[in-house]
Amino acid sequence: MRRLLAVILSVTIGCGALAQSASHICGSGEYLWAQASDVRPSVANRQTVAGLVDKLSATDILQGDKAQRKALWETYNTELLNVSQTTISPDGFIIRYIAWRSINKVFEPRWRKVRELVQSAQRTADTDKARTYIFWAETYLKSLPKDDGGLRGEVAKMKVKLGSGRTDAVRMRNIESEVAAIIKALEKHQKPAKEVVSAPKKTTPTPQPAVIVPKKAPFGVRITALEAAPEFSPLPLPWTPGSSNLTPAMYGGRRHLYLRWSALLSADIGVAPAFGPTIIGCGKRLGFYAAAKSSFTASDSDYECLSDGTTSFGTIWASGNIRKCRRSLSAGPVFRLTGSLYLYAGAGYAKQCVFWEDSVSKWAKVTDLSHEGLLLEAGALYNINHFILGLGLSETDFAVAALTLSAGWTF
């Protein structure tokens, strides 16, 4: 029981550390972050990734004006989803974040593709295939940061060497779809050519929006005004150009499961009252719980008897003192019906015993009043802001029923 309580305490402290982590992420300036206002994972993913894109488009990590940068960053939605992490704010919002020093991870898959395409172009003897590979590599480079270690120059030389011709001699659906998205982003926000006029008209200069500049120059990253998203604060810390030595496992696609944790103190009210912790983790609709309860009384006996007083050696001479003991462990699923109402149902093991003391201070277990075996329970939980209340029923060995009351806190 002490070990179980230690585990429950660790989980509770971990939930508190999670809230502290969210405060650190939002306030330290070391992270790029965005939060979602929807508990549905699919909607929350879209909201948080869109928030990261809005903030990244305010930097000059990618080339072009803000509208073009935003369109290019939107082609990185999958990469942003894969390399970022999530946590829960103290208010229950989902926060997606990535450290500024780790922004390079977003570009790693695309840099790798460019290098592989150049190598494929160098190996093939088919000019049309080589030209297709170089066309794809050149398009990818338009969506990547400036610092490329000479890769752009190598692609430009090969393009001149191959000359004009077909750029569709190879079929690779994933690359073709990404290249098409990049071309669409570049064309959609391409500035129209200026008309040549004989004499420019004199116009009164209009005031330009203020540029948000950090107090300290962030290693060459320029941050422009956030006209489209005024609710975002200036990006406080830098992104360092250049790729790092990362392996695919470090940035590859693990999706995150959003769980809100609750810690409760539960009590079984019945023949033998018992108390203990309950831990709940619940996502959009489904979750789980685990509970442990005890009466904290001894469960050992010197011999056994029946409720009529008979024993294997005669009749018990009772002193009138009675001791009751209960132990239970249970777990099961949690179903979220509404934003505040949850249902749970589970099973486990329970032991409930009744002991009588005899005239010489020895304890006898009353076997027909004691039960041990399967525990079944079900109930409802209601969350009021962060305070959660529970009411349920349990049955031990299909013979002893108990009312379960719970109260706790949702982190």
Rosetta blueprint (number, residue, H / E / L):
1 M L
2 R H
3 R H
4 L H
5 L H
6 A H
7 V H
8 I H
9 L H
10 S H
11 V H
12 T H
13 I H
14 G H
15 C H
16 G H
17 A H
18 L H
19 A H
20 Q H
21 S H
22 A H
23 S H
24 H H
25 I H
26 C H
27 G H
28 S H
29 G L
30 E L
31 Y E
32 L E
33 W E
34 A E
35 Q E
36 A E
37 S L
38 D L
39 V L
40 R L
41 P H
42 S H
43 V H
44 A H
45 N H
46 R H
47 Q H
48 T H
49 V H
50 A H
51 G H
52 L H
53 V H
54 D H
55 K H
56 L H
57 S L
58 A L
59 T E
60 D L
61 I L
62 L L
63 Q L
64 G L
65 D L
66 K H
67 A H
68 Q H
69 R H
70 K H
71 A H
72 L H
73 W H
74 E H
75 T L
76 Y L
77 N H
78 T H
79 E H
80 L H
81 L H
82 N H
83 V H
84 S L
85 Q E
86 T E
87 T E
88 I E
89 S L
90 P L
91 D L
92 G L
93 F L
94 I E
95 I E
96 R E
97 Y E
98 I E
99 A E
100 W H
101 R H
102 S H
103 I L
104 N H
105 K H
106 V H
107 F H
108 E H
109 P H
110 R H
111 W H
112 R H
113 K H
114 V H
115 R H
116 E H
117 L H
118 V H
119 Q H
120 S H
121 A H
122 Q H
123 R H
124 T L
125 A L
126 D L
127 T H
128 D H
129 K H
130 A H
131 R H
132 T H
133 Y H
134 I H
135 F H
136 W H
137 A H
138 E H
139 T H
140 Y H
141 L H
142 K H
143 S L
144 L L
145 P L
146 K L
147 D L
148 D L
149 G L
150 G L
151 L H
152 R H
153 G H
154 E H
155 V H
156 A H
157 K H
158 M H
159 K H
160 V H
161 K H
162 L H
163 G L
164 S L
165 G L
166 R L
167 T L
168 D L
169 A L
170 V L
171 R L
172 M L
173 R H
174 N H
175 I H
176 E H
177 S H
178 E H
179 V H
180 A H
181 A H
182 I H
183 I H
184 K H
185 A H
186 L H
187 E H
188 K H
189 H L
190 Q L
191 K L
192 P L
193 A L
194 K L
195 E L
196 V L
197 V L
198 S L
199 A L
200 P L
201 K L
202 K L
203 T L
204 T L
205 P L
206 T L
207 P L
208 Q L
209 P L
210 A L
211 V L
212 I L
213 V L
214 P L
215 K L
216 K L
217 A L
218 P L
219 F L
220 G L
221 V L
222 R L
223 I E
224 T L
225 A L
226 L L
227 E L
228 A L
229 A L
230 P L
231 E L
232 F L
233 S L
234 P L
235 L L
236 P L
237 L L
238 P L
239 W L
240 T L
241 P L
242 G L
243 S L
244 S L
245 N L
246 L L
247 T L
248 P H
249 A H
250 M H
251 Y H
252 G L
253 G L
254 R L
255 R L
256 H L
257 L L
258 Y L
259 L L
260 R E
261 W E
262 S E
263 A E
264 L E
265 L E
266 S E
267 A E
268 D E
269 I E
270 G L
271 V L
272 A L
273 P L
274 A E
275 F E
276 G E
277 P E
278 T E
279 I E
280 I E
281 G E
282 C E
283 G L
284 K L
285 R L
286 L E
287 G E
288 F E
289 Y E
290 A E
291 A E
292 A E
293 K E
294 S E
295 S L
296 F L
297 T L
298 A L
299 S L
300 D L
301 S L
302 D L
303 Y E
304 E E
305 C E
306 L L
307 S L
308 D L
309 G L
310 T E
311 T E
312 S L
313 F L
314 G E
315 T E
316 I L
317 W L
318 A E
319 S E
320 G E
321 N E
322 I E
323 R E
324 K E
325 C E
326 R E
327 R E
328 S E
329 L E
330 S E
331 A E
332 G E
333 P E
334 V E
335 F E
336 R E
337 L L
338 T L
339 G L
340 S L
341 L E
342 Y E
343 L E
344 Y E
345 A E
346 G E
347 A E
348 G E
349 Y E
350 A E
351 K E
352 Q E
353 C E
354 V E
355 F E
356 W E
357 E E
358 D E
359 S L
360 V L
361 S L
362 K L
363 W E
364 A E
365 K E
366 V E
367 T H
368 D H
369 L H
370 S L
371 H E
372 E E
373 G E
374 L E
375 L E
376 L E
377 E E
378 A E
379 G E
380 A E
381 L E
382 Y E
383 N E
384 I E
385 N L
386 H L
387 F E
388 I E
389 L E
390 G E
391 L E
392 G E
393 L E
394 S E
395 E E
396 T E
397 D L
398 F L
399 A L
400 V E
401 A E
402 A E
403 L E
404 T E
405 L E
406 S E
407 A E
408 G E
409 W E
410 T E
411 F L
